[in-house]
Amino acid sequence: MPEPRREEPPRPERTFSPAQPASPATIQKAIDEVNQILVTLRETLDDMEEVLETLELAERQKDADEREVESLRRSVRQLHRPRESGPR
């Protein structure tokens, strides 16, 4: 049997001050952050393509052992972790 819905108390009205235009420095900082994210994504894509090429080569040659495959899996998992904020 579903629980009866509880009514939430009314929320106080928020007052906002008028919006101020962003400074050029703030906008530039946001642009730089997005550009850094794009660089990181491109590097990650390059890494993933390299892993894929290695796996495809192993598949064609039929010579990869379990340790090599597990090593590649660990590499992929490391790519999924957030990167450090500094350059590579």
C-alpha positions, 0 to 999 in steps of 0.5 A: 500500500503506498504511503500517503503523500506528505505536503512540503512546507512552503518555501520562502521566496528568494530574492535575486539581485540584478544580473551583472554582466560577466567580465571578459576575464571570467568569460576567458577563464570559462573558454580556457576550461572548455578548451582544456576539456576538449584537449583531454577528450582528444587525448583520451580518444587517441588512447582508446584508439591505440587500445582498440588497435592493439586488441584488433591486432591480437585478434588477427594474430590469435596470440594474445594471452590472458595477461596481455588482455587483462593489461589492456583492460586495466589501461582502459579502466585507468582511462575512465578515471578522472585525469589529473588537472595538470598536463600529460 
